[in-house]
């Protein structure tokens, strides 16, 4: 049992699917034999059992999590986590296991408060104990924010986030701030945080200081994220607090972490547009790349804002396991990440200075080893709502997408075409540039068979892998019906010539063409008003959207496509977009 508790890597077991099933079955037998059978079970054995459950919850996916909960392991773990006098290793393992089970089962908030309070005052503090507790608390804050606030956990989060104790690592403070970033969306919490003389006045000052000066980038990022979420809700009151605008301006000038910078700009953009009619607001995952409020302060603008009024919107949406910035990196990655070029941010504004450029961030992974995902229809609707909040649909818009992002934008537009609220998004869309999007699915989803099969346990498939299955009827309908829901939208699709190295087993590499020509070639059925072109490029799936220079064909194709669609709409629009704002 103790040895089993160390298993966290799928390569630690046989890649044979039958072997995998047999292994997990044996572990479950061990748990059944040893769990809850002895009233005085030694603490060390209980710790190892908790480690087994924690690791199984990671390895086995949702089905195995539910099976563990059906056997009441969450009750045992909760009891162990509340034993303040027990071995700290037992509490760490138990709370870690509960955190890993949180997607299918959460403790009652009152129990969570008890755990958090005991961790905060315990004389046996351990950095790992606090960190695992904050992981569990973050799940509660994201899934049950109202209940989390009503039970009084807010002060506990503030205490951890504000702690200067050596027992509280930066990662724990960042997790506490991440929890608060979810909670500030509740009006009562944001109101208390922004009210002068409130109990959170000292925390507000610490928040501003952390955003600017904390040594840990994850703490700075979460601190600025809280400010950005507050600006989304009530930017006027954030301004009234005083000093925030200056702090954000200084952060933009001195911050080296791109993840922090994008949150700074999100906050600034919401503040800058707060007094405009039909103001654009930037929810989480919607990041403004151009124009940047401070850098464009001298442009002729509405008197109440530093943001010029653009003539067109250009929206970038990444694909599976992508990133709002690094998917669009120019050239190969640099070891230290310094000086990397994000071409939508660094090049596109030079060709289209009077545009607004937005990049979208969202979670989409094929395997839970990497992260999470929700079904395509839910994902696309969430993004559509956020883009509408940012005023996408108020002017002409062009989408540039990679991989799964192409399915997202098509699903968004099909929904928008049927909705009075979102129809302007569809109506204002001029074109879509697809970088290797799997319009008919991807054979990558069959990779699970190459690495051992039994997807739900070994590969730990997310809903995205089922959305991408070849011959998926929903994808076929999205493709075939495009001329119905997007008749006046032009497209340009690219394919990939080279195979992509996806994984390695020893010195053997699995290389794959992620998207076939048939799937990458967008070919809707029926008479369309616009042209749909296709070009196969000599790159693999990852590199197809990463031009080396601004003269690279991969970049020039996008620029030419944008120019063509603007001119098709109105030659005067093209002239307006390619000239600096007056």
N, C-alpha and C positions, 0 to 999 in steps of 0.2 A: 504493500500500500504506500509506503514511504517513497519507494522508487517511482511508482506511478505518478506521484504528486509532482515530479519534476518535468512531466511531459507537456510541453507547450508548443512544440514544433512538429508539423506533420511529417517532416523528414526523419523524425525520431522513431517512426514506426514503418511497417511495411507499406509500400505503395499499392499493394494488391488489395482490391476492394473487399474481397472476402476476409482477408487478414485484418483489415481495418474494422469491419463489423465484429469479428470475433474478439478483437482486442477490446473494443468498447464494451461488448457484452461481458467480458471477463471482469473489467473494472467495475461495472454495475453490480456484478455478483459479489465482489469484494465489499462494495459499499453496503449492500443489503446484509451481508454476514456480520460486518463490524459495526455498522451504524446503529446507535440507540439500543444496543443489546446489553451494555454493562453500565450500571448506575455510576460506578466510580472509574470510568475509563480514564487512563492516564492522559494528562494534558497534551503530551507530545504526540500521542496517537490521534487524538482529536484534531490537533493542528494539521497533521498529515492528511487526515480525511477531508478537512476543510480545503486544503490545497488541491486535493483530487477534484473536489466539486468545482472549485474555482477554475481549474484548467479544463475540465470537461465542458463547462459552460462556454469557454472560449472556443474549444475545438469542435464541439458537437453541433453548434447552431441551435436554432429555435426549437426544433423537435426534441433534442436531448435536454434542453433547458426545461421544457414543459414536463418531460418525463421525470426529471429530478424533482420538480415541484410537486408532481402528482404523488411522489413518494415522500413528500413532506420534509425534504431536506432544508427548505428555506426556514422552517420552524426551528430546526436544530441549530442552524447557523445563526439565526436571530438570538436564540437563547445564549449561545456561546459568545456572541458579540457583546451581549449585555453583562457578561460576567466581569465586573470591574476588577475583581481580585485574581482573575485567572492570568495565566502566562500571556504576556503581551503578544507573543507569536501566534497564539490561538486566536486572539481578537483580530490581529492583522489579517490572518488567513480567512477568518469567518466573514469579516466585513468586505474583503476583496471578492469573496465568492458571492456575497449578496449584490455587490456592485455589478458583477458579471451576469447575474440573473435578472437585473433590473428591467431589461426589455420585456420580460414576461411576468415578473412579479416584483412589486415594491413593498417594503415594510410600511405599516401604518405610520403616518407622519409623526404621531406621538412617540412611537418607538425610535424613529429616526432622531427626534429631538433628544431623547434620552441618550442615545449613542453619542451624538455630537457633544452634548453637555459633559458627559463623562470623559470624553477624549480631551476636552478643553481644560478640565480641572484636575485630571488624573496626575498623580505624582510619578507615574511610570510612563510619562510621555515618550513617544518614539516617533520620529519623522514619518516613518512608513505608516504608522497607525493613523496619523492625521491625514496623510495623503489619500489612503484608501477610503477613509470616512468622507473626504471631500468628493471623491469619485462617486460615491453613493448619493451624496447630497446633490451633486450636479444633475444626476439622473432624475431626482425628485423635483428639482427646480425646473427642469425642462418639461417633465411630464405632468406635474401637478403644481404649477406655480401658485395658484390661489390658495390651495391647502397649505403649501409650504409657508406662505406669509401668515395665514390665519393662525397657525399653531405657534408662531413666534420664532421661526428660525432665522429671520432676517438679522437680528443682533448677533447671532452666533456666526453667521457668514461674515459680517462686518468685523467681528473680533478676530477671526482667522486672517482675513484679508489685511487687517491693520497690524497684525502681530509682528514684533521685532525679535521674537524669541528664536534662538538657534534651532529649536525643535521644529519650527515651522519653516519648511523649505519653500523656495520660490515657487516650485511646482504646486504646492498646496495653496499658497496665496493666489496663484493664477487660477486654480480651480474654484476657489471661493469667489473671486472676481467674475469668473465665467458664470457662476450660479447667479450672482447679482445682476449680470448683464441680461439674463432671462427675466429676473424678477422686476427690474425697473420698467418693464413694459406694462406692469400693472399700475393703473392710475394712482392708487393709494401710496404705492412705494415711490413712484417718481415725484409725487406731490410732496411727500415727506423729505425726500432728498433735496428738492429744490426750494423748500421753504426756509426762510431765514429764521434762525433761532431754534431749529428743530433738533431732535436728538442725534441726527446724522450730520450736523454741521461740521464737526471735526473730521468725519469720514470724507466729506466732500473736499476738504482741504487736502487730505491725504491722497485722495483720488487724483486731484490735479497734479500733486507733486509726483505721484507714481507714474503718471502718464508721461511726464517729462524727464524724470531723473532716475527711475529705478534701474538697477544694473541688469535686471533680467528682462529680455525682450518679450517673453510671454506675459509677464506682469504688465509691462507697458502696453502691450497689444490689448489685453482684456480691460485695462483701465480706460483706454481711448474708446474701446468698443462700448463701454457703458455710457460715455459721454455722447458717442454717436447715436446710440439708441434713445437717449434723452432728447437729443436734437430732433430726432425723428418724431417724437411725441409732442415736444413743446420747446422749440428752439428760442422763442422769445424769452421764456423764463431762464433758459440756460444763459442767454446773453445778459440778462439782468443780474445774474450772479456775479458778473464782473471778472475780468481777467482771463476768461476761457478762450476768447478769440486770440489773444496774444500768445497764450500757451500753445494753442494749436498751430499758430503761425511759426513759432519757434521750433516746435516739433517737426514741422515740415522742412525746415531749413537744416536741422541738425540730425534727424533720425536716419539711421542707416539700414534699418530693417524694413523691407518692402511690405511685409504684412502689417506692420504698425502704420506705415505711411498710408496704405489704402484705407484704413479705418479713420485716420486723421482727415483725409480728403472727404470721406463719407460724412463726417461730422461737419466739416466746413461747407460742403455743398448744401446740406440741409439748412444750415444757418444762413448761408448767403441767399438762398431763394425763399426764405421764410416770409417775406413781405410781398412777394410777387403774387398776382392773381393766378390761381391754379398752380400753386407752388409745387415744384418737384421735391419729393422726399425719397431718401435713399435708405431702404430697409436693409437688413442684414443680407449679405450676398450680392448686393447691387453696388458696384464700385465705379466711381467716376474717374476716368483716366484723362479726359480733356473736355472742357477747359478746367484748369485747376484754379480755384478762387484767388489765392494769393498771387500766383504768378501772373494772373491776368488783371490785376487790380487797376492797371492804367488804361485798360480798354474802355471804350465808351459803352456804358451799361445803363441799365435801370439805376436810378439814383440810390435806391435802397440796397443794392447788391453789387458784388464784385464779379458776377457772372454775366458774360455777354449772352445775348439771345442767339442760339445757333440756328442754322437753316436746315440742318438734317441731323438725324441720330444714326450712329453706327454702333451696333450691339454685337459683342463677341460672346459666344457660349461654348465652353469646352466640352470634352467628352468623358468617357469612362476613365476614372482615376486621374482626371485632369486637374488643372489649377488655373485660377482666374488670371494669373500673370505668367507662370512658367510654361503653360501650354503654348503660349505665344512668344516664347523666347526666340531671339535671333541667334542662330549659330549654336555650336555645342555648349553644354553647360560648363561653367568654370568651377574648379574645386572649392573655392571659398565663396562662390556666389556673388562676388563683388563685380560691379561694373557691367552686369548682365543687361542686355537690351530687351525690353518688352516692346515689340514693334508696333502694336496698336497704340501704345502710349508715347513711344519715342519717334516713330516715323510717320504714322498716319496724319497727325496734326500738321506736319509740314506740307503734305499734299492737299489736305482738306482742313485748313485752319479754322473755318467758320462752321465746324461740326461739333456735336457732342458725342464723345466716345465713352461707352459703358462696357464693362466686362462683368460677367455673371459668374458667381461662385455657388456651387451646390455639391452635395455628396452623391456620387454615383460610382459604385465599385461592383465588379463581378463577384468578388469573393469577400467574405467577412474577415478574412485575414487582413485585409487592407482598410476596410471601413464599411459603411452602411449604404443602403440605397432604398428608395421607395419605388413603387410601380411608376411607369412612364406617365400615365394619365394624371396621377396625383402630383408628380414632380413638375410636369409642364404647367398645370393649373396654378401651383404655388408660385412659380417663376412669373407667369403671366400677371398675376395679381401684383407682384412686387414691381414689375416693369410698368404697369399701369399707374402705380403710385408714384413712380419716377417720371410720369408724364410721357411715357412712350405711347405714341398714337396721336400726339398733338401736332406732329410735323412728320414729313417723310422719314422713313426708317429703312435701313439696310442691315441685314443680319449676316455675320460671318461666323461659321460654326465648324466644329471639328467632331468627327465621329458621332457618338450618341447625341451630341448637341444638335445635330441635324434632325433627329427624331423628335427632340424636345420642341424645336421651333415649329415643325410641321404640326405637331399635336396642339401646340398653343394656337396656331392660326386656324386650325379646324374648329377648335372650341370657340375662338373669337368670332368666327364667321356666323355662328348660331346665337351669339349673345349680344344683346343691345348694349350692355355695359362695355364689352371689350371689342366690339366690332370696329371701332376706330383704329385699333392696332392692326387688324387685318387690312383695312382700307388704306392705311398709310404705308404699308409695306411695299417697297418697290422691287426688292430682290433679295435672294439668299445665295451666298457663296458657301458651297459645301466642300470642306476638306475631308475626303474619304469617309463619308457618312454611309452606314450600312442600311440603305433604304429597304432592303429585303432581308435584313438580318445578317448575322456573322457566324461563320463556322468556328470562330474563336470559342463559342460556347461549348463546342465539342472537346475543348482542351481538357475538360475534367476526365475524359476517358484516357487521354494520353498520360495523365499523372495519377491514374489509379481508379477513376470512376467513383461511384458512390458519392455524388456531388454534395449532398446535404451534410455529410460528415467530414469528408476529406477536403473538398474544395470550398465547402461552406458557402454555397451559392446565395446571392442576393436576388431580389425580384428582377433586377436589371438583366440577369443572365437569361431569364425566361422571356423578357421583352425582346431580346436580341436573337432568339432562336430562329434559324432559317425556316422559311415557309410559315412564319407567324402570320396569321390572317389579319391581325390588327395592323401590322406593318404593311402588308399588301394593300389594305384599304387606304391607309395613309398615303401610299404611293399612287394608287390608281385614281383616287378621288381628288387629287390636288387641283385639277382644272375646274372642279366644282367649288371648292372652298378658297382657292387662290388663283382665279383665272387670269388676273392681270399682274401676277408676280413672276418675274424672270428668275432663272436659276443658272448657276454654273457649278458643275460637280467635277471633282478630281478623283482619280483612282491612284493606286500605289503599285509600283513595279517590283519593289524589293520586299523580301521577307523580313519580319521583325523578330529579333531574338527575345523570346518571352520568358524563358526560365532555363535553368541548368540543373542537371543531375550528375554530380561528379564532374567529369570533363565532357559530358554530352549536353549539347544545347538543342532546345526545341525552337525551330524557326517557323514562322507562320505568316502567311498573307492574311492579315486580320479581316480585310474587306475584299471580296472578289470583285472583278470588273462588273459582273452582272449586278451585284448589289450596290456598287458605288455609282453606277450609271443611273441617274434619276430619269425615269421615263414614265410620266403619268399618262393615263388613258384619256382620250377624248380631245376635242378641239380646245386648245389653249390660246390665249391672246398673246402670249409671250414665248420667247425662245428658251429652250432648255438645252444647254451645251455640256459636253463632257470632254475631259482631257486626262489621259493617264500620265502621271509624273514619275520620274525615276528615283523615288524615295520610298522609305518604309512608312508604316502607319504613324509612328511617332514623329518622324522628321518631315512629313509632308507639309506641315504647317509652320516650319521653323526655317525661314529664309536666312541665308548667311549674310546678305547685304541688301540694301534697298534697291539694287539693280537685279537681284535674283528673280527668276521667273515666278517663283511662288509668291513673291510680294507684288510684282508688277501685274500679275493676273488679277489680284484683288483690287489694286488701284484702277486698272482699266475697267473692271466690272462696275465699280462704284461710279466712275465717270460716265459710263454708258447709261446706267440707270437714272442718274441725275439729269443727263441730257434728254433722255427719253421722256422724263416727266416734264421738263421745261428747260431749255438752254439757259434761261436766266437763272434757274436754280443752280446749275453747274457753276456758272460764273460767280454766284453769291457764295457758294461753299468753298471755292478755291481761292477766294480773296480773304485777307484778314478781316475780322469784324470791325466795323466802323465805330 
